Amino acid sequence: MADLRQLADPAGYRRCDWDLATDAAGRARWQALFRWHLDDVLIPLIQEEYAPPAERLAAVRHDYLAAYAALDGTTQPGGPLDIVVFTELRRAALRRYGFDDPFAGVKQRENDTALRLLPDVLAELDGAAPAQRQELLVQGLMAGNIFDLGSAATIQRHRAGTTAFGHARASQPARPWLIDDVAAWWRRWSAAPAYRHVVFFVDNAGSDIVLGCVPLARWLVQAGARVTLAANSAPALNDVTAAELVPLLERCAALDGALQAALTGGRLGVVATGSAVPLIDLAALSEEFVAASADADLLILHGMGRAIESNFHARFTCDTLWSAVLKDEAVAARVGGKLFDCVFRFVPAERSAAHGGTRTHGHASL
């Protein structure tokens, strides 16, 4: 595995700043959340996707719960005890029993629903005046990110039918958001040449990728950039994988001439990161991904896992955008926000490398 070339301080890089080895209350909270997620979300999806015998289901449940019960402040002497470790334990337990992707059916259904809406979303963008188009793009990025089956709050919304793209866009907090660098982001585009290569770390399947990320990627290409969508190499919750994203992007392109031209012209593509969890360790990427992203002059870290729970204070040698909806109360509190606040944080290369791009928003930061 390799470091992202754009890390300003690879030796000092920490994927997550929430040390759960020393925070007993925080550790207990995440243990409880992962236990709840097993019984309320994972087991019903496993039954739907795999229809396993009862003894196999009981065995995975036993091993899963035992793994989290064993976590304490001394569990990881060779490395950090952080949220990434929690997600790796879940993945290991599921894979051990052949349940690699319990969310496969949900992702497919959500992709199909989002694809039906994509032509209208793109038509709305194309018909809007420039200032309104800019607003729609950033609103769409946040609205799509509400589809997340790793968060208790968004799972409740999903079951209530309120994660639909139009509803999510209409009900998102009014701007200015908790961290709102939208104006600075658009000023950069009007004041300087287009970026050469944008590496866009994407998050969830469904409306997140199809209605939030793809329209922004389309705009970036039209503005003159080459765009690489960076997706997981293996399943994690309802995150889209690179293997899923390649045909999904082709389905998007079949609905839109601009996307088709970008895809066939090599201006828009997909690369697998080497990651298999909902967060991302930028010091443990695949060699192929690091090589493919080496010339990127803009990074977009999208989604709470990649942009807030991990990498919120990472420093980069190129311009960077962090975008996410805060879908966990404890994570939100650590950046001074509340549930469903939006983060749109743009840090130019000079500020990111020299100062870490950090600002204070009330509570202690991640």
Kinemage of the C-alpha trace (Angstrom):
@kinemage 1
@onewidth
@group {chain A} dominant
@subgroup {mainchain}
@vectorlist {calphas} color= white
{ca met a 1} P 0.000 0.000 0.000
{ca ala a 2} L 1.138 3.567 -0.669
{ca asp a 3} L 0.707 7.176 0.465
{ca leu a 4} L -1.303 9.662 -1.561
{ca arg a 5} L 1.294 11.824 -3.310
{ca gln a 6} L -0.546 15.026 -2.378
{ca leu a 7} L -0.156 14.521 1.388
{ca ala a 8} L 1.810 17.514 2.664
{ca asp a 9} L 3.204 15.644 5.674
{ca pro a 10} L 3.081 11.870 5.109
{ca ala a 11} L 5.084 11.149 8.268
{ca gly a 12} L 2.684 13.158 10.421
{ca tyr a 13} L -0.524 12.045 8.707
{ca arg a 14} L -3.263 10.549 10.888
{ca arg a 15} L -6.298 9.101 9.171
{ca cys a 16} L -8.551 9.794 12.195
{ca asp a 17} L -8.035 12.209 15.078
{ca trp a 18} L -10.582 10.649 17.447
{ca asp a 19} L -8.486 8.395 19.678
{ca leu a 20} L -10.885 5.742 20.969
{ca ala a 21} L -8.159 4.043 22.995
{ca thr a 22} L -8.090 6.955 25.432
{ca asp a 23} L -11.776 7.952 25.150
{ca ala a 24} L -13.668 5.237 27.015
{ca ala a 25} L -17.049 6.959 26.625
{ca gly a 26} L -16.525 7.448 22.906
{ca arg a 27} L -15.406 3.846 22.511
{ca ala a 28} L -18.493 2.570 24.353
{ca arg a 29} L -20.722 4.712 22.170
{ca trp a 30} L -19.296 3.274 18.948
{ca gln a 31} L -19.495 -0.265 20.346
{ca ala a 32} L -23.187 0.272 21.065
{ca leu a 33} L -23.790 1.784 17.632
{ca phe a 34} L -22.146 -1.116 15.809
{ca arg a 35} L -24.095 -3.643 17.910
{ca trp a 36} L -27.336 -1.860 17.038
{ca his a 37} L -26.384 -1.739 13.357
{ca leu a 38} L -25.903 -5.508 13.305
{ca asp a 39} L -29.372 -6.414 14.546
{ca asp a 40} L -31.338 -3.539 13.042
{ca val a 41} L -29.697 -3.285 9.614
{ca leu a 42} L -27.161 -5.966 8.751
{ca ile a 43} L -29.023 -9.115 9.765
{ca pro a 44} L -32.249 -8.169 7.919
{ca leu a 45} L -30.197 -7.350 4.807
{ca ile a 46} L -28.194 -10.588 5.100
{ca gln a 47} L -31.443 -12.532 5.296
{ca glu a 48} L -32.804 -10.722 2.253
{ca glu a 49} L -29.618 -10.977 0.170
{ca tyr a 50} L -28.351 -14.455 1.112
{ca ala a 51} L -31.180 -16.357 2.890
{ca pro a 52} L -28.585 -18.183 5.053
{ca pro a 53} L -29.352 -21.072 7.387
{ca ala a 54} L -30.102 -20.038 10.951
{ca glu a 55} L -26.890 -21.515 12.370
{ca arg a 56} L -24.715 -19.506 9.943
{ca leu a 57} L -26.544 -16.327 10.851
{ca ala a 58} L -26.141 -17.084 14.562
{ca ala a 59} L -22.423 -17.751 14.072
{ca val a 60} L -21.717 -14.450 12.326
{ca arg a 61} L -23.709 -12.618 14.996
{ca his a 62} L -21.733 -14.310 17.781
{ca asp a 63} L -18.346 -13.540 16.220
{ca tyr a 64} L -19.316 -9.973 15.355
{ca leu a 65} L -20.485 -9.172 18.882
{ca ala a 66} L -17.461 -10.861 20.446
{ca ala a 67} L -15.091 -8.752 18.328
{ca tyr a 68} L -16.615 -5.495 19.533
{ca ala a 69} L -16.932 -6.653 23.134
{ca ala a 70} L -13.175 -7.309 23.153
{ca leu a 71} L -12.258 -3.757 22.178
{ca asp a 72} L -10.594 -1.761 24.928
{ca gly a 73} L -7.823 0.771 25.298
{ca thr a 74} L -5.104 -1.851 24.855
{ca thr a 75} L -6.552 -3.736 21.887
{ca gln a 76} L -4.405 -2.085 19.214
{ca pro a 77} L -0.844 -1.818 20.595
{ca gly a 78} L 0.633 -1.618 17.088
{ca gly a 79} L -1.615 1.161 15.784
{ca pro a 80} L -4.486 3.514 16.498
{ca leu a 81} L -7.853 2.470 17.849
{ca asp a 82} L -10.168 4.566 15.731
{ca ile a 83} L -13.375 4.296 13.729
{ca val a 84} L -11.505 2.652 10.853
{ca val a 85} L -10.715 -0.281 13.166
{ca phe a 86} L -14.419 -0.593 13.994
{ca thr a 87} L -15.329 -0.739 10.291
{ca glu a 88} L -12.571 -3.265 9.569
{ca leu a 89} L -13.890 -5.572 12.315
{ca arg a 90} L -17.360 -5.469 10.747
{ca arg a 91} L -15.986 -6.264 7.301
{ca ala a 92} L -13.882 -9.144 8.624
{ca ala a 93} L -16.819 -10.741 10.451
{ca leu a 94} L -19.109 -10.521 7.428
{ca arg a 95} L -16.503 -11.829 4.974
{ca arg a 96} L -15.633 -14.756 7.230
{ca tyr a 97} L -19.136 -16.109 6.657
{ca gly a 98} L -19.451 -15.161 2.985
{ca phe a 99} L -21.580 -12.057 3.474
{ca asp a 100} L -19.359 -9.728 1.451
{ca asp a 101} L -22.047 -7.285 0.317
{ca pro a 102} L -25.383 -7.345 2.186
{ca phe a 103} L -26.217 -3.966 0.637
{ca ala a 104} L -25.988 -5.142 -2.998
{ca gly a 105} L -29.737 -5.225 -3.586
{ca val a 106} L -30.352 -1.878 -1.887
{ca lys a 107} L -27.620 -0.227 -3.939
{ca gln a 108} L -29.035 -1.585 -7.188
{ca arg a 109} L -32.555 -0.399 -6.389
{ca glu a 110} L -31.344 3.049 -5.382
{ca asn a 111} L -29.181 3.334 -8.513
{ca asp a 112} L -32.150 2.471 -10.704
{ca thr a 113} L -34.331 5.060 -8.976
{ca ala a 114} L -31.678 7.764 -9.265
{ca leu a 115} L -31.054 7.034 -12.957
{ca arg a 116} L -34.707 7.690 -13.723
{ca leu a 117} L -34.305 11.153 -12.190
{ca leu a 118} L -30.948 12.028 -13.755
{ca pro a 119} L -32.207 13.491 -17.069
{ca asp a 120} L -34.477 15.930 -15.224
{ca val a 121} L -31.696 16.936 -12.806
{ca leu a 122} L -29.312 17.623 -15.696
{ca ala a 123} L -31.973 19.489 -17.663
{ca glu a 124} L -32.643 21.702 -14.646
{ca leu a 125} L -28.927 22.476 -14.367
{ca asp a 126} L -28.550 23.205 -18.076
{ca gly a 127} L -31.579 25.497 -18.059
{ca ala a 128} L -30.484 27.508 -15.031
{ca ala a 129} L -28.660 30.836 -15.069
{ca pro a 130} L -24.966 30.505 -14.075
{ca ala a 131} L -25.408 31.641 -10.461
{ca gln a 132} L -28.433 29.391 -9.947
{ca arg a 133} L -26.595 26.479 -11.594
{ca gln a 134} L -23.776 26.864 -9.084
{ca glu a 135} L -26.244 26.786 -6.216
{ca leu a 136} L -28.030 23.724 -7.604
{ca leu a 137} L -24.747 21.841 -7.965
{ca val a 138} L -23.706 22.310 -4.341
{ca gln a 139} L -27.231 21.715 -3.053
{ca gly a 140} L -27.384 18.510 -5.067
{ca leu a 141} L -24.071 17.325 -3.674
{ca met a 142} L -25.492 17.608 -0.153
{ca ala a 143} L -28.952 16.272 -0.986
{ca gly a 144} L -27.534 13.097 -2.494
{ca asn a 145} L -25.308 12.483 0.518
{ca ile a 146} L -28.344 11.901 2.741
{ca phe a 147} L -28.627 8.343 1.358
{ca asp a 148} L -26.408 6.596 3.915
{ca leu a 149} L -27.204 3.261 5.547
{ca gly a 150} L -24.390 3.478 8.079
{ca ser a 151} L -26.059 6.203 10.141
{ca ala a 152} L -28.975 5.689 12.519
{ca ala a 153} L -30.443 9.086 11.659
{ca thr a 154} L -30.379 8.559 7.899
{ca ile a 155} L -31.582 4.971 8.189
{ca gln a 156} L -34.682 6.343 9.921
{ca arg a 157} L -35.112 8.856 7.100
{ca his a 158} L -34.657 6.156 4.482
{ca arg a 159} L -37.342 3.996 6.063
{ca ala a 160} L -39.666 6.995 6.283
{ca gly a 161} L -39.096 7.760 2.594
{ca thr a 162} L -37.530 11.166 3.269
{ca thr a 163} L -34.129 10.544 1.703
{ca ala a 164} L -35.554 11.097 -1.783
{ca phe a 165} L -33.390 13.583 -3.658
{ca gly a 166} L -36.022 16.290 -4.119
{ca his a 167} L -37.132 16.124 -0.507
{ca ala a 168} L -33.553 16.130 0.768
{ca arg a 169} L -32.646 19.148 -1.349
{ca ala a 170} L -35.737 21.087 -0.265
{ca ser a 171} L -35.242 20.316 3.437
{ca gln a 172} L -31.494 20.896 3.799
{ca pro a 173} L -30.326 23.711 6.117
{ca ala a 174} L -30.340 27.208 4.704
{ca arg a 175} L -26.982 28.669 3.793
{ca pro a 176} L -24.597 29.725 5.123
{ca trp a 177} L -23.888 26.175 6.226
{ca leu a 178} L -21.821 25.165 9.253
{ca ile a 179} L -18.677 25.405 7.132
{ca asp a 180} L -19.510 27.305 3.977
{ca asp a 181} L -16.749 28.047 1.482
{ca val a 182} L -19.119 27.917 -1.477
{ca ala a 183} L -18.367 31.502 -2.529
{ca ala a 184} L -14.603 30.945 -2.301
{ca trp a 185} L -14.935 27.751 -4.355
{ca trp a 186} L -16.754 29.490 -7.188
{ca arg a 187} L -14.415 32.499 -7.044
{ca arg a 188} L -11.522 30.124 -7.668
{ca trp a 189} L -13.214 28.870 -10.830
{ca ser a 190} L -13.830 32.382 -12.140
{ca ala a 191} L -10.376 33.733 -11.243
{ca ala a 192} L -8.007 30.995 -12.432
{ca pro a 193} L -7.675 28.391 -15.181
{ca ala a 194} L -9.478 25.080 -14.782
{ca tyr a 195} L -7.784 22.371 -12.787
{ca arg a 196} L -5.929 19.844 -14.915
{ca his a 197} L -6.970 16.742 -12.996
{ca val a 198} L -9.623 16.446 -10.289
{ca val a 199} L -9.617 13.330 -8.108
{ca phe a 200} L -13.093 13.000 -6.618
{ca phe a 201} L -13.395 10.532 -3.697
{ca val a 202} L -17.031 9.469 -3.948
{ca asp a 203} L -19.262 7.962 -1.289
{ca asn a 204} L -22.639 6.248 -1.588
{ca ala a 205} L -24.517 4.549 -4.378
{ca gly a 206} L -27.918 5.828 -5.476
{ca ser a 207} L -28.748 9.514 -5.381
{ca asp a 208} L -25.382 10.406 -3.852
{ca ile a 209} L -23.286 9.293 -6.801
{ca val a 210} L -25.871 9.642 -9.601
{ca leu a 211} L -27.619 12.896 -8.694
{ca gly a 212} L -24.987 14.629 -6.547
{ca cys a 213} L -21.505 13.622 -7.716
{ca val a 214} L -22.036 12.840 -11.401
{ca pro a 215} L -23.630 16.234 -12.208
{ca leu a 216} L -20.745 18.019 -10.476
{ca ala a 217} L -18.196 15.838 -12.281
{ca arg a 218} L -19.958 16.647 -15.556
{ca trp a 219} L -19.698 20.370 -14.801
{ca leu a 220} L -16.007 20.035 -13.897
{ca val a 221} L -15.295 18.368 -17.230
{ca gln a 222} L -17.256 21.016 -19.097
{ca ala a 223} L -15.186 23.643 -17.277
{ca gly a 224} L -12.009 22.068 -18.681
{ca ala a 225} L -10.818 19.550 -16.076
{ca arg a 226} L -10.188 15.837 -16.349
{ca val a 227} L -12.043 14.001 -13.571
{ca thr a 228} L -11.250 10.698 -11.895
{ca leu a 229} L -13.939 9.257 -9.648
{ca ala a 230} L -12.149 7.422 -6.826
{ca ala a 231} L -14.219 4.584 -5.397
{ca asn a 232} L -13.706 1.669 -3.021
{ca ser a 233} L -12.133 -1.522 -4.303
{ca ala a 234} L -14.500 -3.714 -2.254
{ca pro a 235} L -17.962 -3.306 -0.689
{ca ala a 236} L -18.531 -1.254 2.453
{ca leu a 237} L -22.100 -0.481 3.542
{ca asn a 238} L -23.961 1.240 0.685
{ca asp a 239} L -20.818 2.895 -0.707
{ca val a 240} L -20.447 2.490 -4.443
{ca thr a 241} L -17.479 0.350 -5.486
{ca ala a 242} L -15.306 0.983 -8.528
{ca ala a 243} L -16.559 -2.239 -10.125
{ca glu a 244} L -20.135 -1.012 -9.708
{ca leu a 245} L -19.371 2.535 -10.751
{ca val a 246} L -17.913 1.696 -14.173
{ca pro a 247} L -21.174 0.247 -15.586
{ca leu a 248} L -23.249 2.760 -13.609
{ca leu a 249} L -21.336 5.631 -15.207
{ca glu a 250} L -21.949 4.068 -18.613
{ca arg a 251} L -25.672 3.990 -17.836
{ca cys a 252} L -25.511 7.669 -16.858
{ca ala a 253} L -23.655 8.492 -20.076
{ca ala a 254} L -26.308 6.732 -22.161
{ca leu a 255} L -28.764 9.354 -20.866
{ca asp a 256} L -26.647 12.441 -21.566
{ca gly a 257} L -24.498 13.518 -24.487
{ca ala a 258} L -22.069 15.556 -22.398
{ca leu a 259} L -21.360 12.625 -20.088
{ca gln a 260} L -20.988 10.311 -23.060
{ca ala a 261} L -18.459 12.632 -24.678
{ca ala a 262} L -16.509 12.943 -21.414
{ca leu a 263} L -16.433 9.186 -20.919
{ca thr a 264} L -15.487 8.219 -24.463
{ca gly a 265} L -12.979 11.075 -24.676
{ca gly a 266} L -11.136 9.954 -21.543
{ca arg a 267} L -12.019 13.120 -19.596
{ca leu a 268} L -14.081 11.189 -17.039
{ca gly a 269} L -13.144 7.851 -15.530
{ca val a 270} L -13.085 5.588 -12.485
{ca val a 271} L -10.158 4.278 -10.448
{ca ala a 272} L -10.283 1.925 -7.439
{ca thr a 273} L -8.560 3.245 -4.304
{ca gly a 274} L -7.666 -0.053 -2.663
{ca ser a 275} L -9.953 0.754 0.281
{ca ala a 276} L -12.746 -1.465 1.587
{ca val a 277} L -14.208 0.651 4.409
{ca pro a 278} L -16.479 3.735 4.500
{ca leu a 279} L -13.623 5.965 5.712
{ca ile a 280} L -10.304 6.159 3.892
{ca asp a 281} L -6.692 5.896 4.957
{ca leu a 282} L -4.704 8.036 2.526
{ca ala a 283} L -1.510 6.296 3.621
{ca ala a 284} L -2.849 2.868 2.617
{ca leu a 285} L -3.915 3.235 -1.001
{ca ser a 286} L -3.243 0.911 -3.899
{ca glu a 287} L -0.092 1.556 -5.901
{ca glu a 288} L -2.236 1.754 -9.040
{ca phe a 289} L -4.437 4.457 -7.562
{ca val a 290} L -1.503 6.515 -6.304
{ca ala a 291} L 0.080 6.411 -9.738
{ca ala a 292} L -3.177 7.332 -11.475
{ca ser a 293} L -3.791 10.292 -9.144
{ca ala a 294} L -0.202 11.566 -8.953
{ca asp a 295} L -0.841 14.636 -11.134
{ca ala a 296} L -4.109 15.693 -9.457
{ca asp a 297} L -4.239 19.407 -8.634
{ca leu a 298} L -7.641 19.256 -6.921
{ca leu a 299} L -8.907 16.665 -4.429
{ca ile a 300} L -12.568 16.343 -3.467
{ca leu a 301} L -13.199 14.321 -0.313
{ca his a 302} L -16.922 13.625 -0.269
{ca gly a 303} L -19.072 12.145 2.476
{ca met a 304} L -18.868 12.091 6.253
{ca gly a 305} L -16.600 9.041 6.384
{ca arg a 306} L -13.905 10.291 4.007
{ca ala a 307} L -14.139 14.015 4.762
{ca ile a 308} L -15.054 14.324 8.464
{ca glu a 309} L -14.514 11.060 10.368
{ca ser a 310} L -11.218 10.686 8.528
{ca asn a 311} L -8.976 13.293 6.899
{ca phe a 312} L -10.664 16.397 8.293
{ca his a 313} L -7.275 17.794 9.358
{ca ala a 314} L -5.157 16.190 6.678
{ca arg a 315} L -2.847 18.617 4.884
{ca phe a 316} L -2.368 18.567 1.131
{ca thr a 317} L -0.050 20.113 -1.427
{ca cys a 318} L -2.948 20.858 -3.798
{ca asp a 319} L -6.318 22.562 -3.504
{ca thr a 320} L -8.844 20.445 -1.586
{ca leu a 321} L -12.607 20.398 -1.110
{ca trp a 322} L -14.302 18.605 1.787
{ca ser a 323} L -18.075 18.068 1.329
{ca ala a 324} L -20.444 16.177 3.610
{ca val a 325} L -23.697 16.095 5.504
{ca leu a 326} L -23.186 15.417 9.227
{ca lys a 327} L -25.274 12.330 9.933
{ca asp a 328} L -24.070 11.383 13.412
{ca glu a 329} L -24.595 13.606 16.456
{ca ala a 330} L -21.244 12.819 18.083
{ca val a 331} L -19.290 13.370 14.871
{ca ala a 332} L -21.194 16.608 14.267
{ca ala a 333} L -20.470 17.847 17.801
{ca arg a 334} L -16.747 17.357 17.299
{ca val a 335} L -16.765 19.932 14.502
{ca gly a 336} L -19.118 22.279 16.343
{ca gly a 337} L -22.252 21.282 14.461
{ca lys a 338} L -25.484 19.383 14.814
{ca leu a 339} L -27.241 16.581 13.005
{ca phe a 340} L -27.730 17.232 9.263
{ca asp a 341} L -25.512 20.307 9.160
{ca cys a 342} L -23.636 20.664 5.885
{ca val a 343} L -19.890 21.080 5.408
{ca phe a 344} L -18.489 22.582 2.204
{ca arg a 345} L -14.887 23.401 3.002
{ca phe a 346} L -12.457 24.595 0.332
{ca val a 347} L -8.781 25.044 1.184
{ca pro a 348} L -6.260 26.252 -1.421
{ca ala a 349} L -2.903 24.513 -1.533
{ca glu a 350} L -0.962 27.254 0.256
{ca arg a 351} L -3.274 27.328 3.271
{ca ser a 352} L -3.623 23.558 3.401
{ca ala a 353} L 0.097 22.830 3.395
{ca ala a 354} L 1.113 25.698 5.670
{ca his a 355} L -1.705 25.697 8.210
{ca gly a 356} L -3.658 22.477 7.837
{ca gly a 357} L -6.708 24.375 6.627
{ca thr a 358} L -8.094 24.289 10.152
{ca arg a 359} L -10.649 26.650 11.575
{ca thr a 360} L -12.483 26.600 14.896
{ca his a 361} L -16.211 25.892 15.081
{ca gly a 362} L -17.014 25.575 18.763
{ca his a 363} L -16.331 22.048 20.008
{ca ala a 364} L -13.052 20.197 19.866
{ca ser a 365} L -12.279 19.136 16.326
{ca leu a 366} L -11.952 15.657 14.940
